[in-house]
Amino acid sequence: MKNSKNLFIVGLIFGIVGVIVSFLLIREYYGNAGEFVSSLCSATGDPGSCEKVKNSDFSGFNFPVLGKIPVALFGFLFYGLVSVLNFFGMKETDDNKKQNYLSTILGFAILAFIIDMVLFAISLFVIGAVCSLCFVTYIATLLVLIISYMNLKTIDSNKGVFSNMGEKFLPSFTSNFLTYTIIVLVFFGCGLFMGRYQGGGNTIASSPDMLKAQIEAFEKKQPFDLKTDGVPFAGDPNSPIVIVKYHDYNCGHCAHTSHILHQILAEFQGLVKVYYKDFPLDGNCNRLVGRKTPDASSCIAAAASYCGFKQNKFYPVYTGIFMDAEQGVRHSVSSVKSVAEKVGLNMSQFQACVSSPSTAAFINSEVDESEKLNIQSTPSVYVNGKPLDPGTPNEKFLRELIIHLSKKI
């Protein structure tokens, strides 16, 4: 039927849209999406909403051996499978085989839509922000479901769609299990590798013309008066270029940014110093965040790093906590205690400091400042008081900016 073929084509188009958007979300999760995706998120939704969702505990999880896996990767697998099956169906002439493909698509689409609604509810009521690109994938799932339903009804109008799907889904799935497994593994490998790949993520944003435009835009920004007295820092205290980084210790992009800033400090010794401030994404110690995590992990880590600072060992504690995070450790009293012991802190002083009211007051003071700055997500980076775009900074832009600023000294 010509109408059935057209519906397969429409289903293929929606599947491809889902693949593309899911891939962008994977790249964004790993901090490799570049300025385009951040701009797209800001243009289609509330500024900072994508960052807030991305930095939440619900955006991904740690998987043995593979490390951090974004939820978006499973959407990528679903849309990849949907696209391939719609392509097969478009080429197929046997109605029975078409129904097998559609039953599989519809079955998985129903499951995917239920999961999407759960994720949407979490975004809305728990995280307090809705990622606009995520919402696009929810719409794509719904459209895939509707199109596959219509197509199955078109091919066999004499039988109920769901009874037809019920009869064919399991036999079709089991008989084609190997084929489906290969398709899923191919998309899993591509999504994971290309999502983490950093080689071409910022090519456009790093072109000479774009870098020049970004520096000009930076120069037009008004600087904020950021408090640095009594704040942990690294680098030569007399350095003229001042970077301030707001971070959360469970934020993967913050860990990535810490590596970038470590390189910047090494390359521009005597020119750059970096101040480190806390913006824990946890309502237990940050009144600007609605959700309180049961384990207060981010708050414990923030307190531990401050207590390391009180013993003049902030940077070893800071790097140790982020190393734990990159290895999938969920910060706890025992994990930060282990870090403190490894760097040689006085443990009795450390333990007293972590639960001290003065430590809580210090974190609150940084939250108060972040409110004035309207910080919505982490990392948030400032250079000489001027904000960079939210998220992981473009390394090439940051280097060029420092070179540009150094010429004005």
GIHURA-V345647 format. One record per pair of residues at least 24 apart in sequence whose C-alpha atoms are under 7 Angstrom apart, sorted by the first residue. I is the first residue (numbers start at 1). GAP is how many residues later the second one is. D is the distance in Angstrom with one decimal. If there is no record, write none. Layout:
I_GAP_D ; I_GAP_D
This chain:
4_147_5.7 ; 4_150_6.6 ; 4_151_6.8 ; 5_85_5.2 ; 7_140_6.5 ; 7_144_6.0 ; 8_78_5.2 ; 8_81_6.4 ; 8_82_5.3 ; 9_77_7.0 ; 9_81_6.5 ; 11_75_6.2 ; 11_133_5.7 ; 11_136_6.1 ; 12_71_4.8 ; 12_74_5.3 ; 12_75_6.4 ; 14_126_5.9 ; 14_130_6.4 ; 15_64_4.9 ; 15_65_6.8 ; 15_67_5.8 ; 15_68_4.8 ; 16_63_6.9 ; 16_67_6.1 ; 18_61_5.5 ; 18_119_5.6 ; 18_122_5.9 ; 19_57_5.2 ; 19_60_5.3 ; 19_61_6.0 ; 21_112_6.7 ; 21_116_6.8 ; 22_50_5.5 ; 22_51_6.9 ; 22_53_6.1 ; 22_54_5.2 ; 23_53_6.4 ; 23_168_6.7 ; 23_172_6.9 ; 25_47_6.1 ; 26_44_6.4 ; 26_46_5.7 ; 26_47_6.2 ; 26_169_5.4 ; 27_168_4.5 ; 27_169_6.7 ; 29_25_6.1 ; 29_41_6.6 ; 30_165_6.7 ; 30_166_5.9 ; 31_222_5.9 ; 31_361_6.1 ; 32_164_7.0 ; 32_166_5.9 ; 32_169_5.3 ; 33_168_5.8 ; 34_167_5.8 ; 34_168_5.1 ; 34_171_6.9 ; 35_170_6.6 ; 41_91_6.1 ; 41_92_6.6 ; 44_88_6.1 ; 45_87_5.5 ; 48_328_5.7 ; 48_329_6.2 ; 49_80_5.3 ; 49_81_6.0 ; 49_82_5.5 ; 50_81_4.5 ; 50_82_6.9 ; 51_326_5.7 ; 52_77_6.7 ; 52_324_6.9 ; 52_325_5.4 ; 53_70_7.0 ; 53_74_6.7 ; 53_76_6.5 ; 53_78_6.3 ; 55_196_5.7 ; 62_266_5.8 ; 73_118_6.4 ; 77_107_5.8 ; 77_110_5.7 ; 77_111_6.3 ; 80_107_6.5 ; 81_102_6.5 ; 81_103_6.6 ; 95_60_6.8 ; 99_53_6.3 ; 100_68_5.9 ; 100_69_6.7 ; 100_72_5.6 ; 102_46_5.8 ; 102_50_6.2 ; 103_62_4.6 ; 103_65_6.2 ; 103_66_5.2 ; 104_65_5.4 ; 104_69_6.7 ; 105_43_6.7 ; 106_39_5.7 ; 106_42_5.7 ; 106_43_6.6 ; 107_62_6.9 ; 109_32_6.4 ; 109_35_6.8 ; 109_36_5.3 ; 110_35_6.6 ; 112_29_6.9 ; 113_28_6.0 ; 113_29_6.4 ; 126_165_6.2 ; 127_164_6.5 ; 206_190_6.3 ; 206_191_6.6 ; 211_186_6.0 ; 215_186_6.3 ; 221_165_6.3 ; 222_164_6.4 ; 223_162_4.5 ; 223_163_4.5 ; 224_161_4.8 ; 224_162_6.3 ; 225_160_6.2 ; 226_159_6.3 ; 231_44_6.6 ; 231_45_7.0 ; 232_43_5.8 ; 232_44_5.7 ; 232_77_6.3 ; 232_82_6.7 ; 233_40_6.8 ; 233_41_5.3 ; 233_42_4.1 ; 233_43_5.9 ; 234_39_5.7 ; 234_40_5.3 ; 234_41_6.7 ; 235_30_6.4 ; 235_34_6.9 ; 235_37_6.4 ; 235_38_4.4 ; 235_39_6.5 ; 236_34_5.4 ; 236_37_6.0 ; 237_36_6.7 ; 239_31_5.2 ; 239_32_4.6 ; 239_33_5.1 ; 239_34_5.8 ; 240_31_5.8 ; 240_32_6.5 ; 241_30_5.8 ; 241_31_4.8 ; 241_32_6.5 ; 241_143_6.1 ; 242_30_5.9 ; 242_31_5.3 ; 242_32_6.1 ; 242_141_5.8 ; 242_142_5.0 ; 243_30_6.2 ; 243_31_4.7 ; 243_32_6.2 ; 243_139_5.5 ; 243_140_4.5 ; 243_141_6.2 ; 244_30_5.7 ; 244_31_4.7 ; 244_32_6.0 ; 244_137_5.7 ; 244_138_5.0 ; 244_139_6.5 ; 245_30_6.3 ; 245_31_5.2 ; 245_32_5.9 ; 245_134_6.7 ; 245_135_5.8 ; 245_136_4.5 ; 245_137_6.5 ; 246_30_6.3 ; 246_31_4.7 ; 246_32_5.4 ; 246_33_5.8 ; 246_132_6.4 ; 246_133_5.5 ; 246_134_5.1 ; 246_135_6.3 ; 247_30_6.4 ; 247_31_5.3 ; 247_32_5.4 ; 247_131_5.3 ; 247_132_4.9 ; 247_133_6.9 ; 248_30_6.3 ; 248_31_5.6 ; 248_32_4.8 ; 248_33_6.3 ; 248_50_6.4 ; 248_130_6.4 ; 249_49_5.8 ; 249_52_6.4 ; 249_73_6.2 ; 250_48_6.2 ; 250_75_6.1 ; 253_126_6.6 ; 253_138_6.9 ; 253_139_5.8 ; 254_124_6.6 ; 254_125_5.1 ; 255_67_5.9 ; 257_135_5.6 ; 257_136_7.0 ; 260_135_6.7 ; 277_89_6.7 ; 278_24_6.4 ; 278_85_6.7 ; 278_88_6.4 ; 279_88_6.2 ; 286_81_6.3 ; 297_33_6.7 ; 297_34_4.9 ; 297_35_5.8 ; 298_33_7.0 ; 300_31_7.0 ; 300_32_6.4 ; 300_33_6.7 ; 301_30_6.3 ; 301_35_6.7 ; 303_51_5.4 ; 303_56_6.3 ; 304_32_6.4 ; 304_50_5.9 ; 307_43_6.0 ; 307_46_5.8 ; 307_47_6.4 ; 311_34_7.0 ; 316_27_6.4 ; 317_26_6.9
